[in-house]
Amino acid sequence: MHDMDSRFRQIRKVLIYVLFLNLAVSFAKIGYGFYTNVLSMQSDGLHSLFDGVSNIVGLIGIHIASKPPDKAHPYGHRKFETMASIMIAVILAIVAFEIVHSAFTRFGDGSHPEVTAISFAVMLGTMLVNYAVTTHESKKGKELNSEILLADSAHTKSDIYVSLSVIIGLIAIQLGYPVIDPIISILIAMVILRAGAEIIFHSISILTDESQIDPEAISQVVHNIEGVIACHDIRTRGPPGSVYVDLHVEVDPNMSTYKSHTISHIVQYRIKENFDGIEDVLVHIEPARTRSI
């Protein structure tokens, strides 16, 4: 439990750090985007602003997920972190549709955005911040097996490509092609939707208890344990870092209860030793089946 509390504290610390950076980046892009009437810069700023909103959602999800198991949730609250990831994806979809709507409105209003040297400085500066954020967040996400951090780092990584497209759009505007501005905004919306879809598909695999570890790999480990005759019905589920395993292990029918119980503990230990992120292993000990030759 102490390790789990430490994990959630570290995730919370990263999310708070990233939240302030996302807010600073978003205000810079939105503010100067409105000042120069550059829609693609405004859209990118909104993207970053909702990165901050997603950080807040993540913090709420982490707070709930960090609660210990109780009578209503005997397996703990870890899947609330997955639910928070889905909320982030929903927010991304809303932002994307709003950007598309603004882009199509821009096609018909005949406005002309302004591009300055500061426009390029703002975009390059925010790209460097996003690169630092996604690198740090991805590293910590892998270390802590956190869906929230990995989902948010993928989201932030997309910001880098989005910002690059905005810079290309700024160059096009300077060359006399303002129509490129709303087109770039639509491309940004597509990138945002793709990031959201990836988060949704990953979260669904966890919520629907998709198998997390190859049963054959577990079977090979268990079969090497002395006293185990066979194993079957191997099942795994749960998010990375909190995987639950259950399996049936066959032993000699004449084996004492004490010895078979000892074997079950060895099975649990060996599985946790060979596979990362195992939360619990449930071993069903049963007498070996009679097999005809």
C-alpha positions as CSV (number, residue, x, y, z in Angstrom):
1,M,0.0,0.0,0.0
2,H,2.9,2.3,0.8
3,D,4.3,1.8,-2.7
4,M,0.9,2.5,-4.3
5,D,0.6,5.8,-2.3
6,S,4.1,6.8,-3.4
7,R,3.1,6.0,-7.0
8,F,0.1,8.2,-6.9
9,R,2.0,11.0,-5.2
10,Q,4.6,11.0,-8.0
11,I,1.9,10.9,-10.7
12,R,0.1,13.8,-9.0
13,K,3.3,15.8,-8.9
14,V,4.0,15.3,-12.6
15,L,0.5,16.3,-13.5
16,I,0.6,19.5,-11.5
17,Y,4.0,20.4,-13.1
18,V,2.6,19.8,-16.6
19,L,-0.6,21.7,-15.8
20,F,1.2,24.9,-15.2
21,L,3.4,24.5,-18.3
22,N,0.3,23.8,-20.4
23,L,-1.5,26.9,-19.1
24,A,1.5,29.1,-19.8
25,V,1.9,27.7,-23.4
26,S,-1.8,28.0,-24.1
27,F,-2.1,31.6,-22.9
28,A,0.9,32.6,-25.0
29,K,-0.6,31.1,-28.2
30,I,-4.2,32.1,-27.7
31,G,-3.3,35.7,-26.7
32,Y,-1.0,36.3,-29.6
33,G,-3.3,34.4,-31.9
34,F,-6.2,36.7,-31.2
35,Y,-3.9,39.7,-31.4
36,T,-2.8,38.8,-34.9
37,N,-6.1,37.1,-36.0
38,V,-4.2,33.9,-36.8
39,L,-6.8,31.1,-36.5
40,S,-4.4,28.2,-36.6
41,M,-2.4,29.8,-33.6
42,Q,-5.7,30.2,-31.7
43,S,-6.6,26.6,-32.4
44,D,-3.2,25.4,-31.3
45,G,-3.6,27.5,-28.1
46,L,-7.0,25.9,-27.4
47,H,-5.5,22.5,-27.9
48,S,-2.9,23.4,-25.3
49,L,-5.5,24.9,-23.0
50,F,-7.5,21.7,-23.0
51,D,-4.3,19.9,-22.3
52,G,-4.5,21.8,-19.0
53,V,-8.1,20.8,-18.6
54,S,-7.1,17.2,-19.2
55,N,-4.5,17.5,-16.5
56,I,-7.2,18.6,-14.0
57,V,-9.3,15.6,-15.0
58,G,-6.3,13.4,-14.6
59,L,-5.7,14.8,-11.1
60,I,-9.3,14.1,-10.1
61,G,-9.0,10.6,-11.5
62,I,-5.8,9.9,-9.7
63,H,-7.3,11.2,-6.4
64,I,-10.1,8.7,-6.7
65,A,-7.9,5.9,-8.1
66,S,-5.5,6.2,-5.1
67,K,-8.1,5.2,-2.6
68,P,-7.6,1.7,-1.1
69,P,-10.0,-1.2,-1.8
70,D,-13.2,-1.0,0.2
71,K,-16.4,-3.1,0.5
72,A,-17.9,-1.6,-2.7
73,H,-14.7,-1.8,-4.7
74,P,-12.7,-4.9,-3.4
75,Y,-10.4,-4.7,-6.4
76,G,-9.5,-1.1,-5.6
77,H,-10.3,2.0,-7.6
78,R,-7.5,1.8,-10.2
79,K,-9.9,1.8,-13.2
80,F,-11.0,5.3,-12.3
81,E,-7.7,6.3,-13.8
82,T,-8.8,4.6,-17.0
83,M,-12.1,6.5,-16.8
84,A,-10.2,9.8,-16.5
85,S,-8.3,8.9,-19.6
86,I,-11.6,8.5,-21.5
87,M,-12.7,11.9,-20.2
88,I,-9.5,13.3,-21.7
89,A,-10.4,11.8,-25.1
90,V,-13.9,13.2,-24.9
91,I,-12.5,16.7,-24.2
92,L,-10.1,16.3,-27.2
93,A,-13.1,15.4,-29.5
94,I,-15.0,18.5,-28.3
95,V,-12.0,20.8,-29.0
96,A,-11.5,19.2,-32.5
97,F,-15.1,19.8,-33.6
98,E,-15.0,23.4,-32.3
99,I,-11.8,24.1,-34.3
100,V,-13.3,22.6,-37.5
101,H,-16.4,24.9,-37.0
102,S,-14.2,28.0,-36.6
103,A,-12.1,27.0,-39.7
104,F,-15.2,26.7,-41.9
105,T,-16.5,30.0,-40.6
106,R,-13.1,31.6,-41.5
107,F,-13.3,30.4,-45.1
108,G,-16.2,32.8,-45.8
109,D,-15.4,35.9,-43.7
110,G,-12.5,37.2,-45.8
111,S,-10.3,38.2,-42.9
112,H,-6.5,38.5,-43.2
113,P,-4.3,37.4,-40.4
114,E,-1.1,39.2,-39.5
115,V,2.2,37.4,-39.1
116,T,5.2,38.9,-37.2
117,A,8.5,37.7,-35.9
118,I,7.0,37.4,-32.5
119,S,4.5,34.9,-34.0
120,F,7.4,32.6,-34.9
121,A,9.1,33.1,-31.6
122,V,6.0,32.2,-29.7
123,M,5.5,29.0,-31.7
124,L,9.1,27.9,-31.5
125,G,9.2,28.6,-27.7
126,T,6.1,26.6,-27.0
127,M,7.4,23.7,-29.2
128,L,10.5,23.5,-27.0
129,V,8.3,23.5,-23.8
130,N,6.1,20.8,-25.3
131,Y,9.1,18.7,-26.2
132,A,10.4,18.9,-22.6
133,V,6.9,18.1,-21.2
134,T,6.3,15.0,-23.4
135,T,9.8,13.6,-22.8
136,H,9.5,13.9,-19.0
137,E,5.9,12.8,-18.9
138,S,6.5,9.7,-21.1
139,K,9.5,8.7,-19.0
140,K,7.6,9.0,-15.7
141,G,4.5,7.2,-17.3
142,K,6.6,4.2,-18.2
143,E,8.3,4.2,-14.8
144,L,5.0,4.4,-12.9
145,N,2.9,2.3,-15.3
146,S,0.4,5.2,-15.4
147,E,-2.3,5.3,-18.1
148,I,-2.9,9.0,-17.3
149,L,0.7,10.1,-17.9
150,L,1.2,8.0,-21.0
151,A,-2.1,9.2,-22.5
152,D,-1.3,12.8,-21.7
153,S,2.3,12.5,-23.0
154,A,0.9,11.2,-26.3
155,H,-1.5,14.1,-26.3
156,T,1.3,16.6,-25.7
157,K,3.5,15.0,-28.3
158,S,0.9,15.7,-30.9
159,D,1.1,19.4,-29.9
160,I,4.7,19.4,-31.3
161,Y,3.5,18.4,-34.7
162,V,0.5,20.7,-34.5
163,S,2.8,23.6,-33.7
164,L,5.1,22.7,-36.6
165,S,2.1,22.8,-38.9
166,V,1.1,26.2,-37.5
167,I,4.6,27.5,-38.3
168,I,4.2,26.2,-41.9
169,G,0.9,28.0,-42.0
170,L,2.5,31.3,-40.8
171,I,5.0,31.1,-43.6
172,A,2.2,30.5,-46.1
173,I,0.3,33.5,-44.8
174,Q,3.4,35.6,-45.2
175,L,3.8,34.5,-48.8
176,G,0.2,35.7,-49.5
177,Y,-1.9,32.5,-49.0
178,P,-4.2,33.3,-46.0
179,V,-6.5,30.4,-47.0
180,I,-3.8,28.1,-45.6
181,D,-4.6,29.3,-42.1
182,P,-8.1,27.6,-41.7
183,I,-6.8,24.5,-43.7
184,I,-4.0,24.1,-41.1
185,S,-6.6,24.4,-38.3
186,I,-8.6,21.5,-39.8
187,L,-5.4,19.4,-40.0
188,I,-4.9,20.2,-36.3
189,A,-8.4,19.0,-35.5
190,M,-7.7,15.7,-37.3
191,V,-4.5,15.2,-35.2
192,I,-6.4,15.9,-32.0
193,L,-9.1,13.4,-33.0
194,R,-6.5,10.7,-33.7
195,A,-4.9,11.3,-30.3
196,G,-8.3,10.9,-28.7
197,A,-9.2,7.8,-30.6
198,E,-5.9,6.1,-29.5
199,I,-6.7,6.9,-25.9
200,I,-10.2,5.5,-26.3
201,F,-9.1,2.2,-27.8
202,H,-6.5,1.7,-25.1
203,S,-8.9,2.5,-22.3
204,I,-11.6,0.2,-23.8
205,S,-9.2,-2.7,-23.9
206,I,-8.7,-2.3,-20.1
207,L,-12.4,-1.7,-19.2
208,T,-13.4,-4.8,-21.2
209,D,-10.8,-7.0,-19.4
210,E,-8.7,-7.7,-22.5
211,S,-6.0,-10.2,-21.8
212,Q,-2.8,-8.5,-20.7
213,I,-0.2,-11.3,-20.7
214,D,0.2,-14.2,-23.1
215,P,-1.2,-17.3,-21.3
216,E,1.5,-19.5,-22.9
217,A,4.2,-17.4,-21.4
218,I,2.7,-17.9,-17.9
219,S,2.2,-21.6,-18.6
220,Q,5.9,-22.0,-19.3
221,V,6.9,-20.4,-16.0
222,V,4.4,-22.5,-14.0
223,H,5.3,-25.8,-15.6
224,N,8.9,-25.3,-14.5
225,I,7.9,-25.4,-10.8
226,E,8.4,-28.7,-9.1
227,G,5.2,-30.5,-8.1
228,V,3.1,-28.8,-10.9
229,I,1.7,-31.4,-13.3
230,A,-0.3,-29.1,-15.5
231,C,-2.0,-25.7,-15.6
232,H,-4.9,-24.3,-17.5
233,D,-7.6,-21.6,-17.7
234,I,-5.0,-18.9,-17.4
235,R,-6.6,-15.4,-17.4
236,T,-5.3,-11.9,-17.0
237,R,-6.9,-8.5,-16.8
238,G,-6.4,-5.0,-15.6
239,P,-4.4,-1.9,-16.5
240,P,-0.6,-1.9,-16.9
241,G,1.0,-2.0,-13.5
242,S,-2.1,-3.5,-11.8
243,V,-2.7,-6.8,-13.6
244,Y,-4.7,-9.6,-12.0
245,V,-3.9,-13.2,-12.9
246,D,-5.9,-16.3,-12.1
247,L,-5.2,-19.9,-13.2
248,H,-5.8,-23.5,-12.3
249,V,-2.8,-25.6,-11.3
250,E,-3.0,-29.4,-11.2
251,V,-0.9,-31.4,-8.6
252,D,-0.7,-35.0,-7.5
253,P,-4.1,-36.1,-6.1
254,N,-2.3,-37.7,-3.1
255,M,-0.4,-34.5,-2.2
256,S,-1.1,-33.1,1.2
257,T,-3.0,-29.9,1.6
258,Y,0.0,-28.2,3.2
259,K,2.3,-29.0,0.3
260,S,-0.2,-28.0,-2.4
261,H,-0.7,-24.8,-0.5
262,T,3.0,-24.2,-0.6
263,I,3.1,-24.8,-4.3
264,S,0.4,-22.2,-4.8
265,H,2.6,-19.6,-3.0
266,I,5.5,-20.6,-5.2
267,V,3.4,-20.1,-8.3
268,Q,2.3,-16.7,-7.2
269,Y,5.9,-15.7,-6.4
270,R,7.3,-17.0,-9.7
271,I,4.7,-15.2,-11.8
272,K,5.3,-11.9,-10.0
273,E,9.0,-12.4,-10.4
274,N,8.8,-13.0,-14.2
275,F,6.2,-10.5,-15.2
276,D,6.0,-6.8,-14.4
277,G,3.0,-5.0,-12.9
278,I,1.3,-8.0,-11.3
279,E,-1.1,-6.8,-8.6
280,D,-2.4,-10.3,-7.5
281,V,-2.3,-13.9,-8.5
282,L,-5.2,-16.3,-7.7
283,V,-4.2,-20.0,-7.9
284,H,-6.8,-22.7,-8.0
285,I,-5.2,-25.9,-6.8
286,E,-6.9,-29.1,-8.1
287,P,-6.0,-32.8,-8.4
288,A,-4.4,-33.8,-11.7
289,R,-6.9,-35.1,-14.2
290,T,-6.7,-38.7,-15.3
291,R,-5.5,-38.7,-18.9
292,S,-6.0,-41.7,-21.2
293,I,-3.0,-42.7,-23.3
